[in-house]
Amino acid sequence: MNKKQDAAFTYLMLQFSFVRPLEQTLNNLNEGIYKYGSNQAMKVLNETLQDCVNCLLNALNIDLKCPALEGTFSKENEQKFIKYFTMLKQKYQEYSDVIEL
């Protein structure tokens, strides 16, 4: 592939594997979809967070760490997830100019 094809592939990969899941998760968090005290919510949020981090790292070679949170879903953990997902979105926006179409 040439540079333009590589950039297009990276862009599409990030749209489907990073941007959409990240935006959907932030919307769900802000709308109160996840129930406090839920272990399942913590599992889903931790998996989505790690998937988004790995996708961004693979696509753009960014050094970023987001530790998995422990316990049940709570107001405190909700705020941490919002912080981490927002940080990922900001990192993506900082590096999005790398992708030239």
C-alpha positions as CSV (number, residue, x, y, z in Angstrom):
1,M,0.0,0.0,0.0
2,N,1.1,3.6,-0.6
3,K,1.0,6.3,2.0
4,K,-2.4,7.6,1.1
5,Q,-3.9,4.0,1.3
6,D,-2.2,3.5,4.6
7,A,-3.7,6.8,5.9
8,A,-7.1,5.8,4.6
9,F,-7.0,2.4,6.3
10,T,-5.8,3.9,9.6
11,Y,-8.6,6.5,9.4
12,L,-11.3,3.8,8.8
13,M,-9.9,1.5,11.5
14,L,-10.0,4.3,14.0
15,Q,-13.5,5.3,13.0
16,F,-14.9,1.8,13.6
17,S,-12.7,0.5,16.4
18,F,-12.0,3.7,18.3
19,V,-14.2,6.7,17.6
20,R,-17.6,4.9,17.5
21,P,-17.1,2.8,20.7
22,L,-15.6,5.7,22.5
23,E,-18.4,8.1,21.7
24,Q,-21.1,5.5,22.4
25,T,-19.6,4.7,25.8
26,L,-19.3,8.4,26.7
27,N,-23.0,8.9,25.7
28,N,-24.0,5.9,27.8
29,L,-22.0,7.1,30.8
30,N,-23.5,10.6,30.5
31,E,-27.0,9.2,30.1
32,G,-26.7,7.0,33.2
33,I,-27.1,3.7,31.3
34,Y,-24.8,1.8,33.6
35,K,-26.2,0.9,37.1
36,Y,-24.2,1.7,40.2
37,G,-23.1,-1.4,42.1
38,S,-22.9,-3.4,38.9
39,N,-19.9,-5.7,38.3
40,Q,-21.0,-6.3,34.7
41,A,-20.9,-2.5,34.0
42,M,-17.3,-2.4,35.4
43,K,-16.4,-5.3,33.2
44,V,-17.9,-3.8,30.0
45,L,-16.4,-0.4,30.7
46,N,-12.9,-1.8,31.5
47,E,-12.9,-3.9,28.3
48,T,-14.1,-1.0,26.2
49,L,-11.4,1.3,27.7
50,Q,-8.7,-1.2,27.1
51,D,-9.9,-1.9,23.5
52,C,-9.9,1.8,22.8
53,V,-6.4,2.3,24.3
54,N,-5.0,-0.6,22.3
55,C,-6.6,0.6,19.1
56,L,-5.1,4.1,19.5
57,L,-1.7,2.7,20.5
58,N,-1.6,0.4,17.5
59,A,-2.8,3.0,15.0
60,L,-0.8,6.0,16.1
61,N,2.0,4.7,18.3
62,I,1.0,6.8,21.3
63,D,2.3,6.1,24.8
64,L,-0.8,6.1,27.0
65,K,-1.8,4.2,30.1
66,C,-5.3,3.7,31.4
67,P,-5.4,1.3,34.3
68,A,-8.4,-1.1,34.7
69,L,-10.6,0.1,37.6
70,E,-11.6,-2.3,40.3
71,G,-14.8,-2.8,42.3
72,T,-18.4,-2.2,41.3
73,F,-19.7,0.6,39.2
74,S,-20.1,3.7,41.4
75,K,-20.3,7.5,41.0
76,E,-16.6,7.7,41.7
77,N,-15.7,5.1,39.1
78,E,-18.2,6.7,36.6
79,Q,-16.2,10.0,36.9
80,K,-12.9,8.1,36.4
81,F,-14.3,6.4,33.2
82,I,-15.5,9.7,31.9
83,K,-12.1,11.2,32.6
84,Y,-10.3,8.3,30.8
85,F,-12.6,8.2,27.8
86,T,-12.4,12.0,27.4
87,M,-8.6,11.8,27.7
88,L,-8.6,9.2,24.9
89,K,-10.8,11.4,22.8
90,Q,-8.5,14.4,23.3
91,K,-5.4,12.3,22.4
92,Y,-7.2,11.1,19.3
93,Q,-7.9,14.7,18.3
94,E,-4.3,15.8,19.0
95,Y,-3.0,13.0,16.7
96,S,-5.7,13.1,14.1
97,D,-3.8,15.5,12.0
98,V,-1.3,12.7,11.5
99,I,-3.8,11.0,9.2
100,E,-3.7,12.8,5.9
101,L,-6.3,11.8,3.3
